[in-house]
Amino acid sequence: MYQLDEQQLSVIYERLRKERISSRKLEEDLLDHFCCCMEARMAQGMSFEEAYREAADEIAPNGIKELDFELFFLMNFHKQLSMKKLIFLLGFLALFSLSVGLMFHILHWQGAQVILISGFALLLLTTLVTCAYLLLFSRRMPASFWWRTLSGLTAVFLVALGFIFKNFHFTGANVLYGLGTILLNFIFLPLFFYHTYKSGLVKS
């Protein structure tokens, strides 16, 4: 059976290194798979480049990056699931507290301010956990996603912090609230509805 020489092995290794694979184990396994596939093809008379192309089509038809992403997703599935559960729980508690606090405020019942402040504090925590989740598990998303998502999270964070500052009479409350509202109305909402509109056109 044909065996690749040291120079050919170095070429395959360097090409895999250029893909910037996150897992060392995956990089070694891919190198082994490429070598086996290429040696079998080169034994049949194929050139090095032809064998490499066919091996790449067989092992990673959609590219090495997709394999790397799938492995990353599988290895971190339980962490992602736990963080998603935490985000949904915090978001539910925040919105529940805000709606109850607003009802108490409208009906002039005692404890309205405490419930509202608790709701906005939970909203702050939700945005922070969501940002951490995105930075850990969504780095490969396109720039448009980051602009839209971060503008929305920042707007919510500033509005919530502004409300808390306002209730404790801290300086800068109006600035925080105003910046959050501007971000929400002039950046996040236009980007969000434009994306929704484009997605609707594609689906139809």
Secondary structure as UniProt FT lines:
FT   HELIX           6..18
FT   TURN            19..20
FT   HELIX           24..42
FT   TURN            43..45
FT   HELIX           48..59
FT   TURN            61..62
FT   HELIX           64..75
FT   HELIX           77..106
FT   TURN            107..108
FT   TURN            110..111
FT   HELIX           112..137
FT   TURN            139..140
FT   HELIX           143..167
FT   TURN            168..169
FT   TURN            171..172
FT   HELIX           173..183
FT   HELIX           184..188
FT   HELIX           189..203
//
